[in-house]
């Protein structure tokens, strides 16, 4: 399918797609849109960031009948962030269908607002299972006219324990309905669930031997738990990303890590289940607008967060489930851009890393823990590339004249260049006084440290877990 115009979509939907900047469907969209429009049951599998939301949203919008104000399409999402994201896509597609409306339903929002929105009429309902169940108990949702059900991120809903809620919701929907499941991974539990409520399903999978994004450079470090924050700070200084996501397995660890990063001068913020919606909205706006460079999150809270141009993903904790690795890594290296994914692995977790590699059919390259000299050398190379780029772009006559004026004051061009570089460095984390002091302290420790090989024994049979860090470095 070369473009959306060949799909015989309604004029309003085609116009909306053009206004959104979409002309050519992605592989998962090409595979699933027409079967869904034709009313077939579908299981769609494709990696994160490949356009699954639009793949089911277009058929959903095409199916609604404007003169019937009852819900006709129900879309279930595991988290409120994903529900909000899907709702935005739906509303953009409905831009020129004035007779059709949608509503998003999730916990943390006043339920009376949602009830009023439903009463005004909403043909498409997007929501989380728990809040949908609340409305079912209150009898504020009428599902008698629902003709299409979508389970988005189906694997995550099962991992989060929504299986009983989903079954209860299915029992309230008309028997003669169409259903679609979309997910980046397809564990057996999902296939078993689909067999119970899908008829003659079509399993449509984007042909890709690797589940993770091709443009993402994937590396792992073998490290002690106590050295993780030091390694993280070095990577952040060395790479100096405009945006990075760091994943931890618990809310407590997220809060502790954000506090540690802030204490040494990084712009970091947290996302997890205990953070209220108003604060979550502020955090996400700051991250999208690059006011905050580093977002530290749990897996559940991060699902549904759609941020473009995430340069770096760091698995501070190895994910608890194999499929979580796929979802985490899928947040970088999108739209043909280069991305980096770093995973911190302790000695006892090494076997689990091998299982993740087999599951995702990938190779994750082992990386050497960067020394402080490596950090300084990499930043110097990065700065020199930026300078060379400016030289190649030209248009420097005005600045050359300024340099000539300064040389008349008996300063050499080398001194002038060095002073300007010092000015530039002051805008980076490397010249942050708190972080610089922390790095200097690490550097002094490093001079006294013996070189260790992770997992290899010395002559006395003892094992060490870091190549360059002191045995009990406190970060």
C-alpha positions in Angstrom: 0.0 0.0 0.0 1.8 3.1 -1.2 -0.3 5.8 0.4 -3.5 6.3 2.4 -5.4 7.6 -0.7 -5.4 4.1 -2.1 -7.4 2.7 0.9 -10.7 4.3 -0.1 -11.0 6.2 3.2 -13.7 8.8 3.7 -12.9 12.3 2.5 -12.9 13.6 6.1 -10.4 11.0 7.3 -8.1 11.6 4.3 -8.2 15.3 4.9 -7.4 14.8 8.6 -4.5 12.5 7.8 -3.0 15.1 5.5 -3.4 17.8 8.2 -1.6 15.5 10.6 1.3 15.1 8.1 0.6 11.4 7.2 0.7 10.3 3.6 2.3 6.9 3.5 1.2 4.1 5.9 3.8 2.1 7.9 4.0 -1.7 7.4 1.7 -2.5 10.3 -0.8 0.1 9.1 -0.7 -1.4 5.5 -1.3 -4.8 6.9 -4.2 -4.1 9.3 -6.3 -1.1 8.3 -8.2 -2.7 5.4 -8.9 -6.0 7.2 -10.2 -4.0 10.2 -12.4 -1.8 8.0 -13.8 -5.0 6.4 -14.8 -6.1 9.9 -12.3 -8.9 10.5 -10.8 -9.8 13.8 -7.1 -9.0 13.9 -4.0 -9.5 16.1 -1.3 -7.0 15.1 2.3 -7.3 16.3 4.9 -4.7 15.6 7.7 -3.0 17.7 7.1 0.2 19.6 7.1 3.3 17.5 5.9 1.8 14.3 2.4 3.3 14.1 0.1 0.8 15.8 -2.1 3.5 17.2 -3.0 4.9 13.8 -3.4 1.3 12.5 -6.6 0.8 14.6 -7.6 4.4 15.0 -8.3 4.9 11.3 -10.7 1.9 11.1 -12.3 3.0 14.4 -13.1 6.5 13.0 -14.3 5.0 9.7 -16.8 2.8 11.5 -18.7 5.4 13.6 -22.1 6.6 12.7 -22.7 10.2 13.7 -26.5 10.1 14.2 -26.0 7.5 17.0 -24.6 9.1 20.1 -23.9 5.8 21.9 -20.4 4.3 22.2 -19.7 2.3 19.0 -15.9 1.7 19.5 -14.2 0.8 22.8 -10.4 1.1 23.0 -8.8 -0.3 26.2 -5.3 0.9 27.2 -3.1 -0.2 30.2 -2.2 3.3 31.5 -3.8 6.8 31.5 -0.8 8.2 29.6 -1.4 5.8 26.7 -5.2 6.5 26.9 -4.6 10.2 26.6 -2.2 9.7 23.7 -4.6 7.5 21.8 -7.4 10.0 22.5 -5.4 12.8 20.9 -4.9 10.7 17.8 -8.6 9.9 17.6 -9.6 13.6 18.1 -7.2 14.6 15.3 -8.8 12.0 13.0 -12.3 13.3 13.9 -11.3 16.9 13.1 -13.5 17.1 10.0 -16.3 14.7 11.2 -18.3 17.2 13.1 -21.0 14.8 14.0 -18.7 12.3 15.8 -17.0 12.7 19.2 -14.7 10.7 21.5 -14.1 10.6 25.3 -11.1 9.5 27.3 -11.7 7.8 30.6 -9.1 7.1 33.2 -8.4 7.2 36.9 -7.2 10.4 38.6 -9.7 12.5 36.7 -13.0 13.6 38.2 -15.6 11.0 37.3 -18.4 13.6 37.1 -16.6 15.3 34.2 -16.4 12.0 32.4 -20.1 11.3 33.0 -21.1 14.6 31.5 -18.9 14.0 28.5 -20.5 10.6 27.9 -24.0 12.0 28.2 -23.2 14.6 25.6 -22.5 11.8 23.2 -19.3 9.9 22.4 -19.1 7.3 19.6 -15.5 6.3 20.5 -14.5 5.6 24.1 -10.8 5.3 25.1 -10.1 4.2 28.6 -8.2 2.2 31.2 -9.9 -1.1 32.3 -10.3 0.0 36.0 -12.1 3.2 35.2 -14.2 1.6 32.5 -15.3 -0.9 35.2 -16.2 2.0 37.5 -18.6 3.4 34.8 -20.0 -0.1 34.2 -20.9 -0.4 37.9 -22.5 3.1 37.8 -24.3 2.2 34.6 -23.1 5.4 33.0 -21.8 3.6 29.9 -24.1 1.8 27.5 -22.3 -0.8 25.4 -25.2 -2.1 23.4 -24.1 -0.5 20.2 -20.4 -1.3 20.4 -19.3 -2.9 17.2 -15.5 -2.8 17.6 -13.2 -3.5 20.6 -9.5 -2.7 20.6 -6.9 -3.9 23.2 -3.8 -1.8 22.9 -0.6 -2.9 24.5 -2.4 -6.2 25.3 0.7 -7.8 26.8 1.1 -4.9 29.3 -2.6 -5.2 30.4 -2.0 -8.8 31.2 1.2 -8.1 33.1 -0.6 -5.5 35.1 -3.3 -7.9 36.2 -6.2 -6.6 34.1 -7.2 -10.0 32.8 -10.3 -10.3 35.0 -11.4 -6.7 34.3 -11.0 -7.4 30.6 -13.1 -10.5 30.8 -15.8 -8.7 32.8 -15.9 -5.9 30.1 -16.1 -8.5 27.3 -19.2 -10.1 28.9 -21.0 -6.7 28.7 -20.2 -6.2 25.0 -22.5 -7.4 22.2 -21.6 -10.9 21.0 -21.5 -9.8 17.4 -18.6 -7.4 17.6 -15.2 -7.1 15.9 -12.1 -7.2 18.0 -8.4 -6.2 17.6 -5.4 -6.8 19.7 -2.2 -4.8 19.2 1.1 -5.3 21.0 4.9 -5.2 20.5 5.2 -8.7 21.9 2.8 -11.6 21.7 3.2 -14.0 24.7 1.1 -17.2 24.9 -1.3 -15.7 27.4 -2.5 -13.1 24.8 -3.0 -15.8 22.2 -5.0 -17.9 24.6 -7.1 -14.9 25.5 -7.8 -14.0 21.9 -9.0 -17.6 21.1 -11.8 -17.1 23.6 -13.4 -14.0 22.0 -12.0 -13.6 18.5 -13.5 -15.3 15.4 -11.3 -16.4 12.5 -8.7 -14.0 13.6 -5.9 -12.8 11.3 -2.4 -12.8 12.9 -0.6 -9.9 11.2 3.0 -9.4 12.2 5.5 -7.0 10.7 8.3 -9.2 9.3 11.3 -8.4 11.5 13.6 -11.0 13.0 14.6 -8.4 15.7 12.1 -7.0 18.1 14.2 -3.9 18.8 14.8 -0.9 16.7 17.6 -1.3 14.1 18.9 2.3 14.6 19.6 1.8 18.3 23.1 1.0 19.4 22.7 -1.5 22.3 25.4 -1.9 24.9 25.6 -3.4 28.4 28.0 -2.8 31.3 28.8 -5.3 34.0 28.7 -3.3 37.2 28.2 -3.5 41.0 24.9 -2.1 42.3 26.8 0.5 44.3 28.6 1.8 41.2 25.5 2.4 39.1 24.9 6.1 39.8 28.6 6.9 39.2 28.5 5.1 35.8 25.2 6.9 34.9 26.6 10.3 35.7 29.6 9.6 33.5 27.5 8.4 30.6 25.3 11.5 30.8 28.3 13.8 30.9 30.1 12.0 28.1 27.1 11.7 25.7 25.4 15.0 26.9 22.0 14.0 25.5 19.2 16.5 24.8 16.8 13.9 26.2 17.3 10.6 28.0 15.0 8.1 29.7 16.3 6.1 32.7 14.3 3.0 33.8 14.1 1.6 37.3 12.0 -1.3 38.6 10.6 0.4 41.7 9.0 3.7 42.6 11.4 4.0 45.5 14.5 3.6 43.3 13.1 6.2 40.9 12.8 8.8 43.7 16.2 7.9 45.1 17.9 8.2 41.7 16.3 11.5 40.8 17.4 12.9 44.2 20.9 11.7 43.6 21.1 13.2 40.0 19.7 16.5 41.2 22.2 16.7 44.0 25.1 16.6 41.5 23.6 19.1 39.1 21.6 17.2 36.5 18.1 18.3 35.3 16.1 15.2 36.2 12.5 14.4 37.0 10.5 11.3 38.0 7.4 9.5 36.6 5.8 6.7 38.6 2.4 5.5 39.8 2.4 7.6 43.0 2.8 10.9 41.2 -0.5 12.8 40.8 -1.9 13.6 37.3 -1.2 17.3 37.5 2.4 16.7 38.4 2.8 14.1 35.7 1.5 16.5 33.1 4.0 19.2 34.3 6.9 16.6 34.2 6.0 15.4 30.7 5.6 19.0 29.3 9.0 19.9 30.7 10.6 16.7 29.2 8.9 17.3 25.8 10.0 20.9 25.8 13.6 20.0 26.8 13.3 21.9 30.0 14.2 18.6 31.7 16.8 16.4 30.0 16.5 13.3 32.1 13.3 11.4 32.8 13.5 8.6 35.4 10.6 6.2 35.2 9.1 2.8 36.1 7.9 0.6 33.3 4.2 0.9 34.1 4.2 4.7 34.4 6.2 5.1 31.2 3.8 3.1 29.0 2.0 5.4 26.6 4.5 8.2 27.0 5.2 9.3 23.4 8.2 11.6 23.1 10.0 12.2 19.9 13.8 12.3 19.6 14.7 10.5 22.9 18.5 10.2 22.3 19.3 7.7 25.0 17.7 5.0 27.1 19.4 3.6 30.2 18.3 0.4 31.9 19.5 1.3 35.3 17.7 -1.8 36.5 17.5 -4.9 34.3 13.8 -5.2 33.4 11.7 -7.7 35.3 10.1 -9.1 32.1 11.7 -9.7 28.7 9.1 -7.8 26.8 9.8 -4.7 28.9 13.3 -4.5 27.4 11.6 -4.3 24.0 9.3 -1.5 25.0 12.1 0.5 26.8 14.5 0.3 23.9 11.8 1.2 21.4 11.7 4.8 22.8 14.9 5.7 21.0 16.3 5.3 17.5 12.9 6.2 15.9 12.2 7.7 12.5 15.6 6.8 11.1 17.5 8.6 13.8 20.4 7.1 15.8 19.7 6.1 19.4 21.7 4.6 22.2 20.5 2.1 24.8 22.7 1.2 27.8 21.9 -1.6 30.2 23.5 -2.0 33.7 23.9 -5.6 34.7 25.1 -7.0 38.0 26.9 -10.3 38.2 23.9 -12.3 39.4 21.8 -10.8 36.5 24.0 -11.9 33.7 22.0 -15.1 33.0 18.8 -13.0 32.7 20.5 -10.7 30.2 21.3 -13.8 28.0 17.6 -14.8 28.2 16.6 -11.3 27.0 19.0 -11.5 24.1 17.6 -14.8 23.0 14.0 -13.6 23.5 14.5 -10.4 21.4 16.8 -12.2 18.9 19.5 -9.5 19.3 23.1 -9.0 20.2 23.8 -6.6 23.0 27.5 -5.6 22.9 29.6 -5.5 26.1 31.1 -2.1 26.7 34.0 -1.0 28.8 33.1 1.2 31.7 34.4 4.7 30.8 37.1 6.2 32.8 37.1 10.0 33.6 39.8 10.4 30.9 37.4 8.7 28.5 34.6 11.1 29.5 36.9 14.2 29.0 38.2 12.9 25.7 34.8 12.1 24.3 33.4 15.6 25.3 36.5 17.2 23.7 35.9 15.3 20.5 32.2 16.2 20.5 33.1 19.9 21.0 35.7 19.8 18.2 33.2 18.4 15.8 30.8 21.2 16.6 33.5 23.7 16.0 34.5 22.1 12.7 30.9 22.2 11.6 30.7 25.9 12.3 33.9 26.5 10.3 32.6 24.5 7.3 29.3 26.5 7.4 31.4 29.7 6.9 30.0 33.2 7.4 32.7 33.9 10.0 34.0 37.3 8.7 32.4 39.3 11.5 33.9 37.1 14.1 37.3 36.9 12.5 37.4 40.7 12.6 36.7 40.5 16.4 39.6 38.1 16.8 41.9 40.4 14.9 41.0 43.2 17.3 41.8 41.0 20.3 45.2 40.0 18.8 46.1 43.7 18.8 45.9 43.6 22.6 48.9 41.1 22.5 46.8 38.0 23.0 47.6 35.0 20.8 44.9 33.3 18.7 45.5 30.2 20.8 44.8 32.1 24.0 41.6 33.6 22.5 40.4 30.2 21.2 41.1 28.6 24.6 39.2 31.3 26.4 36.2 30.9 24.1 36.2 27.2 24.7 36.2 27.8 28.4 33.1 30.0 28.0 31.4 27.3 26.0 32.3 24.6 28.6 30.6 26.6 31.3 27.2 26.0 29.7 27.7 22.2 29.9 27.2 19.7 32.8 31.0 19.1 32.8 31.6 22.6 34.2 28.7 22.5 36.7 30.6 23.2 40.0 28.8 20.5 42.0 29.1 17.9 39.3 32.7 19.0 38.5 33.6 18.5 42.1 32.0 15.1 42.2 33.9 14.1 39.0 37.2 15.4 40.4 36.6 13.3 43.6 36.0 10.2 41.4 39.1 11.0 39.4 41.3 11.1 42.6 39.8 7.8 43.7 40.4 6.3 40.3 44.1 7.0 40.5 44.3 4.7 43.6 42.2 1.9 42.2 43.6 -1.4 40.9 42.2 -2.5 37.5 39.6 -5.3 38.0 37.9 -7.6 35.4 34.3 -8.3 36.2 33.6 -11.9 37.1 37.3 -12.9 36.8 39.1 -14.2 39.8 42.4 -13.0 41.1 45.1 -15.2 42.4 43.2 -15.7 45.7 40.0 -16.6 44.0 38.1 -13.4 44.8 35.8 -11.8 42.2 35.5 -8.2 41.3 32.6 -6.6 39.4 34.0 -3.4 37.9 37.0 -2.7 35.7 37.8 0.8 36.9 35.7 1.6 39.9 36.9 1.4 43.5 35.3 -1.5 45.3 32.9 0.6 47.4 32.6 3.8 45.4 29.8 5.8 46.9 27.8 7.7 44.2 
